[in-house]
Amino acid sequence: MSVDVLLRLHDVRKAYGRRPVLRGVSLDVPRGCLLGIVGANGAGKSTLLRILAGQAVGDSGTVQCRGRIGYCPQNTALHPAFTVAEHVRSFQAAYRLESCARAWELLEELGFDESPRSRMHTLSGGTRQKLNLALGLMHDPEVLLLDERYQGFDWETYLRFWDIAQGLRQRGRAVVVVSHLAYDRDRLDVLYQLQDGVLAAEHSSAAGSVA
């Protein structure tokens, strides 16, 4: 795999029973790239993302990854009884980080204004999404995978999210955003459409790092 490619999917196929979901999907995620994948509900986007994240296995094909993955699923894996600080410390331990300072920096960048002692069940959906994003980024992954990531964000948080994404891009990281609508095609270097189990390039930015 080329040093310029952080994540590669080759001819991946996946079916649930007799229903094929992915029909030979191939994808390269290069350094310094903001990449989008769009498709209708039920098109297999979340399945594809879980395979990229290593949380699911295709029936055939290969996945190669260079470096750490950050994964933010559509449904947050946050415990309603835990506090914000308890979540940060849990992920610090899981990532084996010496410090959790980066998580607090990200939360500040996202405009998170809740107390570290606040419990999940007291937070709004958008506020939980801010925490989920910070937890997915606090270990400085080479590739960030996002499933319908800005649901619940207000306009200011939405803009702050894209500032963070651009910062990752400039540092040679990659961001993969999966959605059912192509809201942000002009912010992306390349946009793919997943339809009938096949992935096809729909848009490529001349200013982007993807040829």
Contacts in CASP RR format, 6 or more apart in sequence:
PFRMAT RR
TARGET T0000
AUTHOR 0000-0000-0000
METHOD contacts of the structure
MODEL  1
MSVDVLLRLHDVRKAYGRRPVLRGVSLDVPRGCLLGIVGANGAGKSTLLR
ILAGQAVGDSGTVQCRGRIGYCPQNTALHPAFTVAEHVRSFQAAYRLESC
ARAWELLEELGFDESPRSRMHTLSGGTRQKLNLALGLMHDPEVLLLDERY
QGFDWETYLRFWDIAQGLRQRGRAVVVVSHLAYDRDRLDVLYQLQDGVLA
AEHSSAAGSVA
1 8 0 8 1.000
1 64 0 8 1.000
1 66 0 8 1.000
3 66 0 8 1.000
4 30 0 8 1.000
4 31 0 8 1.000
5 28 0 8 1.000
5 29 0 8 1.000
5 30 0 8 1.000
5 31 0 8 1.000
5 66 0 8 1.000
6 29 0 8 1.000
6 30 0 8 1.000
6 31 0 8 1.000
6 65 0 8 1.000
6 66 0 8 1.000
6 67 0 8 1.000
6 142 0 8 1.000
6 143 0 8 1.000
6 173 0 8 1.000
6 174 0 8 1.000
7 27 0 8 1.000
7 28 0 8 1.000
7 29 0 8 1.000
7 52 0 8 1.000
7 63 0 8 1.000
7 64 0 8 1.000
7 65 0 8 1.000
7 66 0 8 1.000
7 69 0 8 1.000
7 143 0 8 1.000
7 174 0 8 1.000
7 176 0 8 1.000
8 27 0 8 1.000
8 28 0 8 1.000
8 29 0 8 1.000
8 62 0 8 1.000
8 63 0 8 1.000
8 64 0 8 1.000
8 65 0 8 1.000
9 25 0 8 1.000
9 26 0 8 1.000
9 27 0 8 1.000
9 28 0 8 1.000
9 48 0 8 1.000
9 51 0 8 1.000
9 52 0 8 1.000
9 62 0 8 1.000
9 63 0 8 1.000
10 26 0 8 1.000
10 61 0 8 1.000
10 62 0 8 1.000
10 63 0 8 1.000
10 64 0 8 1.000
11 24 0 8 1.000
11 25 0 8 1.000
11 26 0 8 1.000
11 60 0 8 1.000
11 61 0 8 1.000
11 62 0 8 1.000
12 22 0 8 1.000
12 24 0 8 1.000
12 25 0 8 1.000
12 26 0 8 1.000
12 48 0 8 1.000
12 51 0 8 1.000
12 58 0 8 1.000
12 60 0 8 1.000
12 61 0 8 1.000
12 62 0 8 1.000
12 63 0 8 1.000
13 20 0 8 1.000
13 22 0 8 1.000
13 23 0 8 1.000
13 24 0 8 1.000
13 25 0 8 1.000
13 58 0 8 1.000
13 59 0 8 1.000
13 60 0 8 1.000
13 61 0 8 1.000
14 20 0 8 1.000
14 21 0 8 1.000
14 22 0 8 1.000
14 47 0 8 1.000
14 51 0 8 1.000
14 56 0 8 1.000
14 58 0 8 1.000
14 59 0 8 1.000
15 21 0 8 1.000
15 59 0 8 1.000
20 197 0 8 1.000
21 44 0 8 1.000
21 47 0 8 1.000
21 197 0 8 1.000
22 44 0 8 1.000
22 47 0 8 1.000
22 48 0 8 1.000
22 51 0 8 1.000
22 58 0 8 1.000
22 197 0 8 1.000
23 196 0 8 1.000
23 197 0 8 1.000
23 198 0 8 1.000
24 61 0 8 1.000
24 197 0 8 1.000
24 198 0 8 1.000
25 48 0 8 1.000
25 194 0 8 1.000
25 197 0 8 1.000
25 198 0 8 1.000
25 199 0 8 1.000
26 199 0 8 1.000
27 192 0 8 1.000
27 199 0 8 1.000
29 35 0 8 1.000
29 143 0 8 1.000
29 174 0 8 1.000
29 176 0 8 1.000
30 174 0 8 1.000
30 209 0 8 1.000
30 210 0 8 1.000
31 172 0 8 1.000
31 173 0 8 1.000
31 174 0 8 1.000
31 209 0 8 1.000
32 168 0 8 1.000
32 169 0 8 1.000
32 170 0 8 1.000
32 171 0 8 1.000
32 172 0 8 1.000
32 173 0 8 1.000
32 174 0 8 1.000
32 189 0 8 1.000
32 209 0 8 1.000
33 169 0 8 1.000
33 174 0 8 1.000
33 175 0 8 1.000
33 189 0 8 1.000
33 190 0 8 1.000
33 208 0 8 1.000
33 209 0 8 1.000
33 210 0 8 1.000
34 165 0 8 1.000
34 166 0 8 1.000
34 169 0 8 1.000
34 174 0 8 1.000
34 175 0 8 1.000
34 177 0 8 1.000
34 187 0 8 1.000
34 188 0 8 1.000
34 189 0 8 1.000
35 174 0 8 1.000
35 175 0 8 1.000
35 176 0 8 1.000
35 177 0 8 1.000
35 188 0 8 1.000
35 189 0 8 1.000
35 190 0 8 1.000
35 191 0 8 1.000
35 192 0 8 1.000
35 210 0 8 1.000
36 176 0 8 1.000
36 177 0 8 1.000
36 178 0 8 1.000
36 179 0 8 1.000
36 182 0 8 1.000
36 188 0 8 1.000
36 190 0 8 1.000
36 191 0 8 1.000
36 192 0 8 1.000
37 45 0 8 1.000
37 48 0 8 1.000
37 49 0 8 1.000
37 176 0 8 1.000
37 177 0 8 1.000
37 178 0 8 1.000
37 179 0 8 1.000
37 191 0 8 1.000
37 192 0 8 1.000
37 193 0 8 1.000
37 194 0 8 1.000
37 199 0 8 1.000
38 45 0 8 1.000
38 178 0 8 1.000
38 179 0 8 1.000
38 180 0 8 1.000
38 181 0 8 1.000
38 182 0 8 1.000
38 191 0 8 1.000
38 192 0 8 1.000
38 193 0 8 1.000
38 194 0 8 1.000
38 202 0 8 1.000
39 45 0 8 1.000
39 179 0 8 1.000
39 180 0 8 1.000
39 193 0 8 1.000
39 194 0 8 1.000
39 195 0 8 1.000
40 180 0 8 1.000
40 195 0 8 1.000
41 180 0 8 1.000
43 180 0 8 1.000
43 194 0 8 1.000
43 195 0 8 1.000
43 197 0 8 1.000
44 194 0 8 1.000
44 197 0 8 1.000
45 147 0 8 1.000
45 178 0 8 1.000
45 179 0 8 1.000
45 180 0 8 1.000
45 194 0 8 1.000
46 73 0 8 1.000
46 74 0 8 1.000
46 147 0 8 1.000
46 178 0 8 1.000
47 56 0 8 1.000
48 178 0 8 1.000
48 194 0 8 1.000
48 199 0 8 1.000
49 71 0 8 1.000
49 73 0 8 1.000
49 145 0 8 1.000
49 147 0 8 1.000
49 176 0 8 1.000
49 178 0 8 1.000
50 56 0 8 1.000
50 73 0 8 1.000
51 57 0 8 1.000
51 58 0 8 1.000
51 63 0 8 1.000
52 63 0 8 1.000
52 69 0 8 1.000
52 145 0 8 1.000
52 176 0 8 1.000
53 69 0 8 1.000
53 70 0 8 1.000
53 71 0 8 1.000
53 145 0 8 1.000
54 63 0 8 1.000
54 69 0 8 1.000
55 71 0 8 1.000
65 143 0 8 1.000
66 142 0 8 1.000
67 141 0 8 1.000
67 142 0 8 1.000
67 143 0 8 1.000
68 139 0 8 1.000
68 140 0 8 1.000
68 141 0 8 1.000
68 142 0 8 1.000
68 143 0 8 1.000
69 141 0 8 1.000
69 142 0 8 1.000
69 143 0 8 1.000
69 144 0 8 1.000
69 145 0 8 1.000
70 136 0 8 1.000
70 137 0 8 1.000
70 139 0 8 1.000
70 141 0 8 1.000
70 143 0 8 1.000
70 144 0 8 1.000
70 145 0 8 1.000
71 136 0 8 1.000
71 144 0 8 1.000
71 145 0 8 1.000
72 132 0 8 1.000
72 133 0 8 1.000
72 136 0 8 1.000
72 144 0 8 1.000
72 145 0 8 1.000
72 146 0 8 1.000
72 147 0 8 1.000
72 149 0 8 1.000
73 147 0 8 1.000
74 147 0 8 1.000
74 148 0 8 1.000
74 151 0 8 1.000
76 128 0 8 1.000
76 129 0 8 1.000
76 131 0 8 1.000
76 132 0 8 1.000
77 132 0 8 1.000
78 87 0 8 1.000
78 120 0 8 1.000
78 128 0 8 1.000
78 131 0 8 1.000
78 132 0 8 1.000
79 87 0 8 1.000
79 120 0 8 1.000
80 119 0 8 1.000
80 120 0 8 1.000
80 121 0 8 1.000
81 119 0 8 1.000
81 120 0 8 1.000
81 121 0 8 1.000
82 90 0 8 1.000
82 119 0 8 1.000
82 120 0 8 1.000
83 116 0 8 1.000
83 117 0 8 1.000
83 118 0 8 1.000
83 119 0 8 1.000
83 120 0 8 1.000
84 114 0 8 1.000
84 115 0 8 1.000
84 116 0 8 1.000
84 117 0 8 1.000
84 118 0 8 1.000
84 120 0 8 1.000
84 123 0 8 1.000
84 131 0 8 1.000
85 116 0 8 1.000
85 117 0 8 1.000
87 120 0 8 1.000
87 131 0 8 1.000
87 135 0 8 1.000
88 100 0 8 1.000
88 103 0 8 1.000
88 104 0 8 1.000
88 116 0 8 1.000
88 134 0 8 1.000
88 135 0 8 1.000
88 138 0 8 1.000
89 100 0 8 1.000
91 100 0 8 1.000
91 103 0 8 1.000
91 135 0 8 1.000
91 136 0 8 1.000
91 138 0 8 1.000
91 139 0 8 1.000
92 99 0 8 1.000
92 100 0 8 1.000
92 103 0 8 1.000
92 138 0 8 1.000
95 138 0 8 1.000
95 139 0 8 1.000
97 138 0 8 1.000
97 139 0 8 1.000
100 138 0 8 1.000
102 137 0 8 1.000
102 138 0 8 1.000
102 139 0 8 1.000
102 140 0 8 1.000
103 134 0 8 1.000
103 135 0 8 1.000
103 138 0 8 1.000
106 133 0 8 1.000
106 134 0 8 1.000
106 137 0 8 1.000
106 138 0 8 1.000
106 164 0 8 1.000
107 130 0 8 1.000
107 131 0 8 1.000
107 134 0 8 1.000
109 160 0 8 1.000
109 163 0 8 1.000
109 164 0 8 1.000
110 130 0 8 1.000
110 133 0 8 1.000
110 134 0 8 1.000
110 157 0 8 1.000
110 160 0 8 1.000
110 161 0 8 1.000
110 164 0 8 1.000
111 130 0 8 1.000
111 156 0 8 1.000
111 157 0 8 1.000
111 160 0 8 1.000
112 127 0 8 1.000
112 130 0 8 1.000
112 131 0 8 1.000
112 134 0 8 1.000
114 123 0 8 1.000
114 127 0 8 1.000
120 128 0 8 1.000
123 131 0 8 1.000
124 152 0 8 1.000
125 152 0 8 1.000
126 151 0 8 1.000
126 152 0 8 1.000
126 153 0 8 1.000
126 154 0 8 1.000
126 157 0 8 1.000
129 149 0 8 1.000
129 150 0 8 1.000
129 151 0 8 1.000
129 152 0 8 1.000
129 153 0 8 1.000
130 153 0 8 1.000
130 157 0 8 1.000
133 146 0 8 1.000
133 149 0 8 1.000
133 161 0 8 1.000
136 144 0 8 1.000
137 144 0 8 1.000
137 164 0 8 1.000
141 173 0 8 1.000
142 173 0 8 1.000
142 174 0 8 1.000
143 173 0 8 1.000
143 174 0 8 1.000
143 175 0 8 1.000
143 176 0 8 1.000
144 165 0 8 1.000
144 168 0 8 1.000
144 173 0 8 1.000
144 174 0 8 1.000
144 175 0 8 1.000
144 176 0 8 1.000
145 176 0 8 1.000
145 178 0 8 1.000
146 175 0 8 1.000
146 176 0 8 1.000
146 177 0 8 1.000
146 178 0 8 1.000
147 178 0 8 1.000
148 178 0 8 1.000
148 179 0 8 1.000
148 180 0 8 1.000
149 161 0 8 1.000
149 177 0 8 1.000
149 179 0 8 1.000
150 157 0 8 1.000
150 158 0 8 1.000
150 161 0 8 1.000
153 161 0 8 1.000
162 184 0 8 1.000
162 187 0 8 1.000
165 175 0 8 1.000
165 187 0 8 1.000
167 173 0 8 1.000
168 174 0 8 1.000
168 175 0 8 1.000
169 175 0 8 1.000
169 189 0 8 1.000
169 209 0 8 1.000
177 184 0 8 1.000
177 188 0 8 1.000
182 191 0 8 1.000
182 202 0 8 1.000
182 203 0 8 1.000
185 191 0 8 1.000
185 203 0 8 1.000
186 205 0 8 1.000
188 203 0 8 1.000
188 205 0 8 1.000
189 204 0 8 1.000
189 205 0 8 1.000
189 207 0 8 1.000
189 208 0 8 1.000
189 209 0 8 1.000
189 210 0 8 1.000
190 201 0 8 1.000
190 203 0 8 1.000
190 204 0 8 1.000
190 205 0 8 1.000
190 208 0 8 1.000
190 210 0 8 1.000
191 201 0 8 1.000
191 202 0 8 1.000
191 203 0 8 1.000
191 204 0 8 1.000
192 199 0 8 1.000
192 200 0 8 1.000
192 201 0 8 1.000
192 202 0 8 1.000
193 199 0 8 1.000
193 200 0 8 1.000
193 202 0 8 1.000
204 210 0 8 1.000
204 211 0 8 1.000
END
